[in-house]
Amino acid sequence: MLNMIPIIFFTISEDHCFWLDDIMSKYHKKLINIAMGYVKYKESAEDVVQNSYIIIIKNMDRIFKLSPSHRIAYVTTIVKNESINYIKNSKREISTDSIDTYMVTTEPGPAEKLIKKENEEALKRALQKLSEEELYFIEYRYVKSLKYLELAKLFGITEEAAKKRGQRILKKLRKYLEKERD
């Protein structure tokens, strides 16, 4: 009797294909590192990432509807979950203490660092779209922690006008960030 080897055929659009190729070329090593943070062995991490690519391809339509920064977050979450599944399904004995210690650590893992970096870059691009006066307002309000009354005096406006200006600037930033995600 012949051994049956399952072959999976996927049809994905050209855009999906380019995006997947981009993920594999830019983030493959980072995804391996994320998996290694869980499974500890490079060969196991490579298996996890390969399995993750299959899941990514199966869910390509769902992933492609997300913004670019959310796509990366989704992909890293898939790798993290596949790593945890690998550990659960592994025949090797893994002490639950080591898993609990890793999960409770206060230092962010590779996935969290990547997501944070993507968010910081998006925020920087959004801030670059603000006027110089709006940037000063943001700096004084959130970096130097000035109160609205202090901002009002600094900008020569009323306290209520300072609050409204702050709200308008934040609304503008949110709008820029939402456009970035789309």
C-alpha positions as CSV (number, residue, x, y, z in Angstrom):
1,M,0.0,0.0,0.0
2,L,1.3,3.4,-0.9
3,N,2.0,5.9,1.8
4,M,-0.3,8.9,1.4
5,I,1.4,12.2,1.8
6,P,-1.1,15.1,2.4
7,I,-0.5,17.9,0.0
8,I,-2.1,21.2,0.7
9,F,-2.8,23.6,-2.1
10,F,-3.4,27.2,-1.3
11,T,-4.5,29.9,-3.6
12,I,-3.6,33.4,-2.6
13,S,-3.7,36.7,-4.4
14,E,-0.6,38.4,-5.8
15,D,-0.9,41.1,-3.1
16,H,-1.0,38.4,-0.4
17,C,1.9,36.6,-2.0
18,F,4.0,39.8,-2.0
19,W,3.1,40.5,1.6
20,L,3.9,37.0,2.7
21,D,7.2,37.2,0.9
22,D,7.9,40.5,2.7
23,I,7.1,39.0,6.1
24,M,9.4,36.0,5.4
25,S,12.3,38.2,4.2
26,K,12.0,40.9,6.9
27,Y,10.8,39.1,9.9
28,H,11.8,35.4,9.6
29,K,14.8,35.8,12.0
30,K,12.7,37.7,14.5
31,L,10.0,35.1,14.4
32,I,12.6,32.4,14.9
33,N,13.9,34.3,18.0
34,I,10.3,34.7,19.3
35,A,9.8,30.9,19.0
36,M,13.3,30.2,20.6
37,G,12.3,32.2,23.6
38,Y,9.7,29.5,24.2
39,V,11.0,26.3,22.8
40,K,14.8,26.9,23.5
41,Y,16.1,24.9,20.5
42,K,16.7,26.3,17.0
43,E,15.4,23.3,15.2
44,S,12.2,23.3,17.2
45,A,11.8,27.1,16.7
46,E,12.1,26.5,12.9
47,D,9.4,23.9,13.1
48,V,7.2,26.3,15.0
49,V,7.7,29.1,12.5
50,Q,7.0,26.8,9.6
51,N,3.8,25.6,11.2
52,S,3.0,29.3,11.8
53,Y,3.4,30.1,8.1
54,I,0.8,27.4,7.3
55,I,-1.6,29.0,9.8
56,I,-0.8,32.5,8.4
57,I,-1.6,31.3,4.8
58,K,-4.8,29.6,5.9
59,N,-5.9,32.9,7.6
60,M,-4.5,35.2,4.9
61,D,-7.8,36.9,4.1
62,R,-8.5,37.7,7.8
63,I,-4.9,39.0,8.3
64,F,-4.8,41.0,5.1
65,K,-7.9,43.0,6.3
66,L,-5.8,44.3,9.2
67,S,-3.6,47.4,9.1
68,P,0.1,46.7,8.4
69,S,1.2,47.2,12.0
70,H,-1.6,44.9,13.2
71,R,-0.7,42.3,10.7
72,I,2.8,42.0,12.2
73,A,1.3,41.8,15.7
74,Y,-1.1,39.1,14.5
75,V,1.8,37.1,12.9
76,T,3.9,37.3,16.1
77,T,0.9,36.2,18.1
78,I,0.5,33.1,15.9
79,V,4.2,32.3,16.4
80,K,3.8,32.7,20.2
81,N,0.7,30.5,20.3
82,E,2.3,27.9,18.1
83,S,5.3,27.9,20.4
84,I,3.1,27.3,23.4
85,N,1.3,24.5,21.5
86,Y,4.6,22.9,20.6
87,I,5.6,22.9,24.3
88,K,2.3,21.4,25.3
89,N,2.5,18.7,22.7
90,S,6.2,18.0,23.1
91,K,7.2,14.6,24.6
92,R,10.0,16.3,26.5
93,E,9.5,17.0,30.1
94,I,9.2,20.7,30.7
95,S,8.9,22.0,34.2
96,T,5.9,24.2,34.6
97,D,8.0,26.5,36.9
98,S,10.2,27.5,33.9
99,I,7.1,28.3,31.8
100,D,5.5,30.3,34.6
101,T,8.7,32.2,35.2
102,Y,9.1,33.0,31.5
103,M,5.4,34.1,31.2
104,V,5.6,36.3,34.4
105,T,8.8,38.1,33.5
106,T,8.5,41.8,33.6
107,E,10.9,42.3,30.7
108,P,8.9,42.4,27.4
109,G,9.5,39.5,25.1
110,P,10.6,39.7,21.4
111,A,7.0,39.9,20.2
112,E,6.1,42.7,22.6
113,K,9.3,44.6,21.6
114,L,8.4,44.3,17.9
115,I,4.9,45.5,18.5
116,K,6.1,48.4,20.6
117,K,8.6,49.4,17.9
118,E,6.0,49.3,15.2
119,N,3.7,51.5,17.3
120,E,6.4,53.9,18.1
121,E,7.3,54.3,14.5
122,A,3.6,54.9,13.6
123,L,3.4,57.5,16.3
124,K,6.6,59.3,15.1
125,R,5.1,59.5,11.6
126,A,1.8,60.9,12.9
127,L,3.7,63.5,15.0
128,Q,5.6,64.6,12.0
129,K,2.2,65.7,10.4
130,L,1.5,68.1,13.3
131,S,2.3,71.8,13.1
132,E,5.2,73.2,15.1
133,E,2.8,74.8,17.6
134,E,0.9,71.6,18.0
135,L,4.1,69.7,18.7
136,Y,5.1,72.3,21.3
137,F,1.7,71.8,22.9
138,I,2.1,68.0,23.0
139,E,5.6,68.4,24.4
140,Y,4.6,70.7,27.2
141,R,1.5,68.8,28.1
142,Y,2.8,65.2,27.9
143,V,6.6,65.3,28.2
144,K,6.9,68.2,30.6
145,S,3.6,67.4,32.3
146,L,2.2,71.0,32.4
147,K,-1.4,71.4,33.5
148,Y,-3.9,73.1,31.2
149,L,-3.8,76.3,33.3
150,E,0.0,76.5,32.8
151,L,-0.4,75.8,29.1
152,A,-3.1,78.5,28.8
153,K,-0.7,81.1,30.3
154,L,2.2,79.9,28.1
155,F,0.1,80.1,24.9
156,G,-1.9,83.2,25.9
157,I,-5.3,81.5,25.8
158,T,-7.9,80.5,28.4
159,E,-7.7,77.3,30.3
160,E,-10.8,76.0,28.5
161,A,-9.3,76.9,25.1
162,A,-6.1,74.9,26.1
163,K,-8.2,71.9,27.0
164,K,-10.1,72.1,23.7
165,R,-6.8,72.6,21.8
166,G,-5.4,69.5,23.5
167,Q,-8.4,67.4,22.6
168,R,-8.3,68.6,19.0
169,I,-4.6,67.7,18.7
170,L,-5.2,64.2,20.2
171,K,-8.1,63.7,17.9
172,K,-5.9,64.7,14.9
173,L,-3.2,62.2,16.1
174,R,-5.8,59.4,16.4
175,K,-7.0,60.1,12.9
176,Y,-3.5,60.0,11.5
177,L,-2.8,56.7,13.4
178,E,-6.1,55.2,12.1
179,K,-5.2,56.1,8.5
180,E,-1.8,54.5,9.1
181,R,-3.5,51.3,10.2
182,D,-5.8,51.2,7.2
